Amino acid sequence: MKAYIFPGQGAQFTGMGKDLYESSSKAKTLFDSADQILGFGITKIMFEGTADELKETKVTQPAVFIHSVISALVNEDFKPNMVAGHSLGEFSALVANRTLTFEDGLRLVSQRAQAMQKACELNPSTMAAILGLEDQTVEEICEGIDEVVVAANYNCPGQLVISGSNKGIEVACEKMKEAGAKRALPLPVGGAFHSPLMEPAREQLASAIESTNFAMPTCPVYQNVDALPHDNVEEIKSNLISQLTAPVRWTQSVEKMVADGATEFIECGPGKVLQGLVKKIHRESEVSGI
């Protein structure tokens, strides 16, 4: 069975999607539509922009979404048995399985990016990658810190990202090293994504999601918040809202997809990060990208 997976923020690069734009009339139409929906020339930034321009909040998340979704929709072999996305990528997955239209998905992603930026401005915060510790050890250390610090991204065994206040992450990194972490590396991000500090963004996005039409999906989406397959529209919406303040359970999602019959994982969009994570989670799985 084929599982199509979609990357999150951080996978962007200059030139992303240009080959699709030049080789497919369907892709060109979707790229042009994206410019109109967002009200600025995001395709020009994707194709020619600098790394700094691609890091702008209003650009990064929509750019990864646009590239990921178009990669899937213009591929003639795209016939998913299941889909999943890492954080932002969950929105791409929901367009791929027809739960959301491209237009509605892009609007939600744009609103999500702006809401997250505002939440970051309200609560200065950050994230850090912890390598070489058991998940339970990381969780216990976070719980023992008198600041907001939580496990945010369960990326693969031995690789977990924590999220929280600046002070909390500083203290946590020291304690992780003392506990034997190979690395405890603060990340160059604008805020504590997938933590309680994103509550203002969750509330703002909830309103947008509730007012958007969601259709019955063509195949299950394995969602970040519980790593389980969903095809019930109300459950999908609820989980998507919870996602901003809940951890991304990527390790568990891949394990569940394998348990449910996935033998081939195909990454749609920029980069190969998810392909690498899948191989670390389940070595026997076949991985590729489009």
Rosetta blueprint (number, residue, H / E / L):
1 M L
2 K E
3 A E
4 Y E
5 I E
6 F E
7 P L
8 G L
9 Q L
10 G L
11 A L
12 Q L
13 F L
14 T L
15 G L
16 M L
17 G L
18 K H
19 D H
20 L H
21 Y H
22 E H
23 S H
24 S L
25 S H
26 K H
27 A H
28 K H
29 T H
30 L H
31 F H
32 D H
33 S H
34 A H
35 D H
36 Q H
37 I H
38 L H
39 G L
40 F L
41 G L
42 I H
43 T H
44 K H
45 I H
46 M H
47 F H
48 E H
49 G L
50 T L
51 A H
52 D H
53 E H
54 L H
55 K L
56 E L
57 T H
58 K H
59 V H
60 T H
61 Q H
62 P H
63 A H
64 V H
65 F H
66 I H
67 H H
68 S H
69 V H
70 I H
71 S H
72 A H
73 L H
74 V L
75 N L
76 E L
77 D L
78 F L
79 K L
80 P L
81 N L
82 M E
83 V E
84 A E
85 G E
86 H L
87 S L
88 L L
89 G H
90 E H
91 F H
92 S H
93 A H
94 L H
95 V H
96 A H
97 N L
98 R L
99 T L
100 L L
101 T L
102 F H
103 E H
104 D H
105 G H
106 L H
107 R H
108 L H
109 V H
110 S H
111 Q H
112 R H
113 A H
114 Q H
115 A H
116 M H
117 Q H
118 K H
119 A H
120 C H
121 E H
122 L H
123 N L
124 P L
125 S E
126 T E
127 M E
128 A E
129 A E
130 I E
131 L E
132 G L
133 L L
134 E L
135 D H
136 Q H
137 T H
138 V H
139 E H
140 E H
141 I H
142 C H
143 E H
144 G L
145 I L
146 D L
147 E L
148 V L
149 V E
150 V E
151 A E
152 A E
153 N E
154 Y E
155 N E
156 C E
157 P L
158 G L
159 Q E
160 L E
161 V E
162 I E
163 S E
164 G E
165 S E
166 N H
167 K H
168 G H
169 I H
170 E H
171 V H
172 A H
173 C H
174 E H
175 K H
176 M H
177 K H
178 E H
179 A L
180 G L
181 A L
182 K L
183 R E
184 A E
185 L E
186 P E
187 L L
188 P L
189 V L
190 G L
191 G L
192 A L
193 F L
194 H L
195 S L
196 P H
197 L H
198 M H
199 E H
200 P H
201 A H
202 R H
203 E H
204 Q H
205 L H
206 A H
207 S H
208 A H
209 I H
210 E H
211 S L
212 T L
213 N L
214 F L
215 A L
216 M L
217 P L
218 T L
219 C L
220 P L
221 V E
222 Y E
223 Q L
224 N L
225 V L
226 D L
227 A L
228 L L
229 P E
230 H E
231 D L
232 N L
233 V H
234 E H
235 E H
236 I H
237 K H
238 S H
239 N H
240 L H
241 I H
242 S H
243 Q L
244 L L
245 T L
246 A L
247 P L
248 V E
249 R L
250 W H
251 T H
252 Q H
253 S H
254 V H
255 E H
256 K H
257 M H
258 V H
259 A H
260 D L
261 G L
262 A L
263 T L
264 E E
265 F E
266 I E
267 E E
268 C L
269 G L
270 P L
271 G L
272 K L
273 V H
274 L H
275 Q H
276 G H
277 L H
278 V H
279 K H
280 K H
281 I H
282 H L
283 R L
284 E L
285 S L
286 E E
287 V E
288 S E
289 G E
290 I L
